[in-house]
Amino acid sequence: MPEQFYWGLEAALNGLMTGVLYALVALGFVLIYKASGIFNYAQGVMALFAALTLVGIMQGQVPFAHLINAIFGTDVHHFGWHLPALAGIILTLGVMILFAWIVQKLIFKHLVGQEPIILFMATIGLAYFLEGFGDIMWGSDIKALDVGLPQGINSWLDETTFNAFNYGFFIDNLDVVATVIAAILVAALVVFSQYSKQGRAMRAVADDHQAALSVGINLNFIWVLVWSLAGFVALVAGVMWGTKSGVQFSLSLIALKALPVLMLGGFTSIPGAIVGGLIIGVGEKLFEFLIGPMVGGATENWFAYVLALIFLVFRPQGLFGEKIIERV
Amino acid sequence: MFYREAGDFKTTYRDDNQTFPIKFDRLRYYAVLFVAFAIVPFIINDYWVSAVFLPFLIYAIAAIGLNVLVGYAGQVSLGTGGFMAVGAYACYKFMTGLDIWIGGVEYALPPINIFFSVILAGAVTAVVGVLFGLPSLRIKGFYLAVATLAAQFFLVWLFNKWAWAYNYSASGQISAPERGVFGIPVTGPSTSAWATYLFCLVFVTVLALVARNLTRGSTGRKWMAIRDMDIAAEIIGVNPLKAKLTAFAVSSFYIGIAGALFFSVYLGAVEVGEAFGINKSFLVLFMVIIGGLGSIFGSFAGAAFLVLLPVLLKNVLVGGLGWPTDLAAHLEFMIVGGLIVTFLILEPHGLAQLWRVIKEKLRLWPFPH
């Protein structure tokens, strides 16, 4: 076998792993869209905010330290404690639930019944707000996030493949962990929405708001629940990406990467988000590997969108989306 | 008292169909034009032009363009930054002399006058816009919004990699050489404030007038029919292919001109990822939302609002309170985001709707009964 083939295979494998991370972000989108019809652009910023909060809590940063110092002329930065990762994650989850509740109370309660596009724009506004808010609260410098996940080359795979093919495959341990966690998360979400009472209520709301309301389901509660779940998914995605490349502004841009994933998979399908993520992940890595050198590289920036665009022309509802039926 | 139509008798069809049918409105419009053309150029200085007037005028063109697409034709686009980049690079190629290589032989056009370069840049962008608008016939709503992101990212990448587009310059940047109209420089380092201002103002005035009349006429009514419900529009005889593609073409033409002016007159030198990134797309979209979807006046109001807000915040927070600039920048993000949400909750139709309400009030003021 030529070296080229192995390189390509390695690129595809790594793409598969990246795809899982894309799918994690896309999952948050699907959850909210299914239950409330809101296309939540702020999902990526929520991941950033969750990661920032986690780092801040773990390192004992004083929230709004920069602002307080600027107004009162003080010089406070840290409380001087270091929390273990688990405590930090639980506290951050609390913050995300509080955030979900505030968002529902202050914004989306007032926008019930508006056109989807207005709701979409509201989430863009929310994304801007949250971005500035996160930076003011925790500072905008790049932070390292370490919650004890394994990192670095997976030496077992490297050795095994080297013995078998005389070429060692490079896979990051973190990606393997991310894949496992994503699989568990998806399974848990499916179980939750299929078998629990709240999950059934969630699906009922997704099906028809008014019918759900008439059988006594508390819409407001379900929406807060869904936003909290999305906040949880954002936290997981934020931890993964934050560990991988540091907690910084560019984290919020994965949301943009998750959009073509969604389009491929269909906005309403959880399996679609996973499959779409994998296709995009593998596709962009392989394209960069095969075509990239011919056109000057960095094709990862746009490949996903163009792929999704071309795909949609032939199948406008995505791979697993519900068929779009239009009536006058 | 103001904006009364009473006593304003129309005796010809021409009078009845004019752009501003109410006499007070018409006079106010002439007054604004008079101030803009005959008074402002004499009193502005470099700071005002580069901080307020040029960005306002240029973003107003972009916002009108996007408003045609989103507000009138109902096709949400997040590719504005990419289309502005097309306009900027096309303008650069035309003003430095377009070179075409066929079989290793160079055929070079002479440099074209900056005024016509800008217009040609708009035309090129219109073609690109139609190309990226083609999928809109199959893809709708959110899916289309995301699909236009393909244009955004692909075009920015293209102008980063395609050396021909930036004339093989080592830095990968494009910078506008000195060009002028009637011997007065409007691009390059040695321009005077009033010349650049007037140059942009001419474009804004003409384009806004054309847009206003396009949207009032049959083209605009077809766009609006498509926006309200495309299947129903098709049944009453609107050709969706033609309506959607003309919307994309007109919108991209405007955005291309805005991009060309943004590069050549306002910034002078441009690095594509920085000047025409995804944030630009969102900024123009915000202008359209805050100003009001489906309103030409709204585009101006939105552009003015989002150009003035950062200037104001910067002056108050950094200049007045002495805060660090990064803090002010983050606060600006929060305020812009918060304002957008507030606007959508309180007044989904934007500043233009507020203006309409005020006009209704003024009509009967001071005796409302």
Interface residues (C-beta under 8 A of the other chain):
Chain A: F39 H66 L67 A70 I107 H110 L111 Q114 P116 I117 I118 F120 M121 A122 I124 G125 L126 A127 Y128 F129 L130 E131 G132 F133 D135 I136 S140 L256 L259 P260 L262 M263 F267 V295 G296 G297 A298 T299 N301 W302 Y305 V306 A308 L309 L312 V313 P316 G318 I324 E326 R327 V328
Chain B: V76 P135 R138 I139 K140 G141 F142 Y143 A145 V146 A147 L149 A150 Q152 F153 F154 V156 W157 N160 K161 M229 I231 A232 I235 I278 F282 L285 F286 I289 L321 W323 P324 D326 L327 H330 L331 E332 F333 M334 I335 V336 G337 G338 L339 I340 V341 L344 I345 P348
